[in-house]
Amino acid sequence: MSALLKISGLRAAYGQIEALKGVDLTVGAGEIVALIGANGAGKSTLLMTICGRPRAAAGTIVFDGRDITNLQTFAIVRFGISQAPEGRRIFPRMTVLENLQIGATTAAPERFDRDRARVFELFPILGERRHQRGGTLSGGEQQMLAIGRALMSQPRLLLLDEPSLGLAPLVAKQIFGVIRAINAEEKITVLLVEQNAHHALRMAHRAYVLQTGSIVLSGTGAELLANEEVRAAYIEGGARGAA
């Protein structure tokens, strides 16, 4: 399987605080790759650095053979990388439809109607609430909108940051189902940061463990799910509400 994303020696910092300390990570085309770790390990920073904010202090980010390390965020999105960030960050005063239109800014205009229909197929409640302001949606609906907005840019690589955080188990189950569907049916590659390590590893083809800015373990999802150290640190006693 060819590498769609290859990260080598990546370092990033906030002022004097180094958040990423030479990360090496590869995501193959068509994979779901999970990134797990404790709060503050640098998981969200890694996703944001891929998108150009913050800038990499050292190392390289190569997407589909192209070095994107120093590109502006809008250019990175145009090449086919999209993110649904932690905390959703939808536009609360805009309607569902307007949020999706914002997501489609860099996409081919002739595909808008088809892409919107696909989002409403994945998340029927968004179709029902298409004229409702984003800020009036429930937390689960806002997460669906954040993912739907990211899909509207027609990504080849989708970065998902804590998609189940704060959601009821049934809603989280629906979100995980959509992630599987877009990967299997549309061949969208996914790099997933997820606090529910149990379900992330069950879903992932491969996974990495990030600890204080460094990758300390990698393997298939099944291998890490069976690893005693991983289970003790990130799974045992954790939430397992979504099947």
C-alpha positions in Angstrom: 0.0 0.0 0.0 1.4 3.4 -1.0 1.9 6.1 1.5 -0.5 9.0 1.1 0.9 10.9 4.0 4.5 10.6 5.3 5.7 12.6 8.3 9.4 12.5 9.1 11.1 14.0 12.1 8.3 16.5 12.7 8.8 19.0 15.5 6.4 21.8 16.6 6.4 24.2 19.5 4.3 26.8 21.2 6.8 29.4 22.3 9.4 27.6 24.3 7.2 24.5 24.8 8.0 21.7 22.3 4.8 19.8 21.6 6.1 17.4 18.9 9.6 16.0 19.3 10.6 14.3 16.0 7.4 12.4 15.1 7.6 9.8 12.3 4.2 8.6 11.0 2.9 7.1 7.8 -0.7 6.8 6.5 -1.3 4.5 3.6 -3.9 5.3 0.9 -7.2 3.9 1.9 -6.3 3.3 5.6 -7.9 4.3 8.8 -5.0 5.2 11.1 -5.7 5.9 14.8 -3.5 8.1 17.0 -4.1 7.6 20.7 -2.5 9.0 23.8 -3.1 10.9 27.0 -4.4 14.5 27.1 -1.5 16.8 26.3 0.5 14.2 24.4 0.4 16.3 21.2 -2.3 14.6 19.2 -4.2 17.7 18.3 -1.0 19.6 17.6 0.0 16.9 15.1 -3.2 17.3 13.2 -3.0 21.1 13.2 0.6 21.0 12.1 -0.3 18.9 9.1 -2.8 21.7 8.2 -0.1 24.4 8.6 -1.0 25.9 12.0 1.3 25.8 13.9 4.1 25.7 11.4 6.5 22.8 11.7 9.7 23.8 13.4 11.6 20.9 11.8 10.9 17.8 9.8 8.8 17.2 6.7 5.2 16.5 5.8 4.8 14.8 2.4 1.3 14.3 1.0 0.9 12.1 -2.1 4.6 12.7 -3.0 4.4 16.5 -2.5 6.2 18.3 0.3 3.5 20.4 2.0 5.4 21.4 5.1 5.6 25.1 4.4 2.4 25.5 2.4 -0.5 27.8 3.5 -3.6 26.1 5.0 -5.8 26.9 2.0 -3.3 25.3 -0.4 -3.2 22.2 1.8 -7.0 21.9 1.7 -6.9 22.3 -2.1 -4.5 19.3 -2.4 -7.1 17.1 -0.6 -6.7 17.3 3.2 -9.6 18.4 5.4 -10.1 18.4 9.1 -13.0 18.2 11.5 -11.3 19.8 14.6 -11.7 19.1 18.3 -14.6 21.2 19.6 -16.4 21.1 16.2 -15.9 24.8 15.5 -18.9 25.2 13.3 -20.2 28.6 12.5 -23.0 28.9 15.0 -24.9 31.8 13.4 -24.9 30.2 10.0 -27.4 27.5 9.0 -26.5 23.9 8.4 -26.6 24.5 4.6 -24.4 27.6 4.9 -21.8 25.7 7.0 -21.7 23.1 4.2 -21.3 25.8 1.6 -18.3 27.1 3.5 -16.8 23.6 3.5 -17.2 23.4 -0.3 -15.3 26.7 -0.9 -12.3 24.9 -2.4 -14.2 22.1 -4.1 -15.4 21.7 -7.7 -18.7 23.7 -7.9 -20.4 21.2 -10.2 -20.2 18.5 -7.4 -21.8 20.6 -4.7 -25.4 19.2 -5.1 -24.1 15.6 -5.1 -21.8 16.1 -2.1 -24.5 17.8 -0.1 -26.9 15.0 -0.9 -24.2 12.5 0.3 -23.8 14.4 3.6 -27.5 14.3 4.1 -27.5 10.6 3.3 -24.8 10.0 5.9 -26.5 12.3 8.5 -30.3 12.4 7.7 -30.9 14.8 10.7 -28.8 17.4 9.0 -31.1 17.3 6.0 -34.1 17.8 8.2 -32.4 20.8 9.9 -30.7 22.3 6.8 -32.2 25.7 7.5 -31.5 25.7 11.2 -28.6 27.7 12.7 -25.7 25.6 13.7 -25.5 27.0 17.2 -29.0 25.6 18.0 -28.1 22.0 17.1 -27.4 19.4 19.8 -23.7 18.5 20.4 -24.1 15.3 18.4 -25.6 17.2 15.5 -22.9 19.8 15.6 -20.3 17.0 15.4 -22.1 15.6 12.4 -22.1 19.0 10.8 -18.4 19.4 11.5 -17.7 16.1 9.7 -20.1 16.9 6.9 -18.5 20.3 6.4 -15.1 18.6 6.1 -16.4 16.2 3.6 -17.7 19.0 1.4 -14.1 19.9 0.4 -13.9 16.5 -1.3 -10.9 15.3 0.7 -8.6 12.4 0.0 -7.4 12.5 3.6 -9.8 13.3 6.4 -8.3 14.4 9.8 -10.8 13.7 12.7 -10.0 15.1 16.1 -12.0 13.5 19.0 -15.2 12.9 17.0 -16.9 11.1 19.9 -15.9 13.5 22.7 -18.8 14.4 24.9 -21.4 12.4 22.8 -24.0 9.9 24.0 -23.1 6.3 23.2 -25.7 5.9 20.5 -24.6 9.1 18.8 -20.9 8.0 19.0 -21.9 4.7 17.5 -23.5 6.5 14.6 -20.4 8.7 14.1 -18.1 5.6 14.1 -20.4 4.0 11.6 -20.1 6.9 9.2 -16.3 6.9 9.5 -16.2 3.3 8.5 -18.7 3.9 5.6 -16.8 6.8 4.1 -13.5 4.8 4.3 -15.0 1.6 2.8 -17.4 3.1 0.2 -15.6 6.3 -0.8 -12.0 5.2 -0.2 -11.4 8.3 1.9 -8.2 7.9 4.0 -8.7 8.8 7.7 -6.3 9.9 10.4 -8.2 9.7 13.6 -7.4 11.1 17.0 -9.9 9.6 19.5 -10.1 9.5 23.3 -12.1 6.3 23.1 -9.1 4.1 22.4 -11.0 0.8 22.5 -13.2 1.8 19.6 -10.5 3.6 17.7 -8.3 0.6 17.7 -11.2 -1.7 16.8 -11.8 0.4 13.7 -8.2 1.2 12.7 -6.1 -0.7 10.2 -3.0 0.7 12.0 -2.4 2.9 15.0 0.2 4.9 16.8 0.7 5.8 20.5 1.8 9.3 21.1 3.4 10.1 24.5 4.6 13.6 25.4 5.3 14.5 21.8 6.9 11.3 20.7 5.7 8.1 19.0 6.4 5.3 21.5 4.5 2.4 19.9 2.9 1.4 16.6 1.2 -1.6 15.0 -2.1 -2.8 13.6 -5.2 -1.8 15.5 -5.6 -5.4 16.6 -2.1 -5.6 17.9 -2.3 -2.5 20.0 -5.8 -3.5 21.2 -4.2 -6.7 22.6 -1.1 -5.0 24.0 -1.2 -5.2 27.8 0.5 -1.8 28.3 -1.9 -0.1 25.9 -4.9 -1.7 27.6 -3.7 -0.7 31.0 -2.9 2.9 30.1 -5.7 3.7 27.6 -8.5 1.1 27.6 -9.1 -0.7 31.0 -11.8 1.2 32.8 -12.4 3.5 29.8 -15.7 4.3 28.2 -17.0 1.6 25.9 -20.4 2.8 25.3 -20.4 2.8 21.5 -20.3 -0.7 19.9 
